[in-house]
Amino acid sequence: MNYYLNHFEIPKDVLWQYLAKKDLDPKNEITDSEWIEFIDDSKYSFCDEVSEIAREYFAQWRNIEKLEVKKWIYHIQLLFQIN
C-alpha cells in the first residue's frame, strides 16, 4: 500500500519528510518570495543533512537491535547454563 500526499505517491517502504512554509514559519514572518529563496538556497544541503541523520538513526537502530539480540542470547545461555 502506498500513501498519497497532495497528489504525490509515497511508497510505504521509504522514509520521507515534507515541510511546508507553515511548518517552519508558523508566525508567517517571511514572505512567500523569501520562502522560495530559502528553498532554492537550502534544498540540496537539506537533503544531504537529512540523509546523514537517517544514516545515523539507522546505525543506532541496528546497534540497539544487535545489543538486544546479544542480551537475549546471554539470558538464554544463563537459563540453560550454556558456555
N, C-alpha and C positions, 0 to 999 in steps of 0.2 A: 504494500500500500504506500502510495506517495502522498505528500501533503501539498496543499496549494495555498499560496500566499500572494494575494494581489495578482493573480494570473501567472505566477511563477510556480513551476512544478519543482518541489523539493523532494528528492528521493529520501526514503526513510533511513537509509544507511549512510548518511553524511552528517557531519557537524556543520552548522551554519549559524550566522548571526546577521540580523537585519536591523540596522539602526537608522531611524529617520531623524530629521531635524528635531521633531518634538521629543525624541528620546534623550538627546544630548543638550538641547536648548529649550527646556520646558517653560522658561520665562520669556521665550521669544526675544532674546536680547540681540540677536543679529538678524540681518535681512536675508531674504531668500538668495539674493546675489552673493552675499558673503558666505552663506551655507554652500552654495555651488562652488565657490572659490576654495573653501575648506575641503570639500570632497575632491576637487581636482588636485589640490596640493597634497592631500593625505592618502588617497585611496591605495596606492601601491605600498607605501610604507606601513599602512594599517594592515593590509593583507599579510605582509611579511611578519609583523609583530603578532598578529592573531595566530598565524601558522606556528610561530615559535612557542607561543603559550600552549597551543594544542599539543605540540610535541612534548612539552614539559608535563602537561596533565596526563598524557598517555603513558609517559615513562613512569611517573609517580603511581599511576593506577596499576601498571604492570608490576612494579616493585611491591605494592601492597598485596596484589594477588599472589605473588611468589612468597611473600612473607606469610600470608595466611596458609598457603599450602604447606610451607615448612613447619608452621605451628601445628597444623593438623597431623602431619606425619610424626612430629615429635610426640604428640599426645597419644597417637596410636601405638607408637613404639613403647611409650611408658605403660600403656594399658596392657600390652602383650609382652612387655619386658624383652623387646627385640633390640639387639645391639647391632 
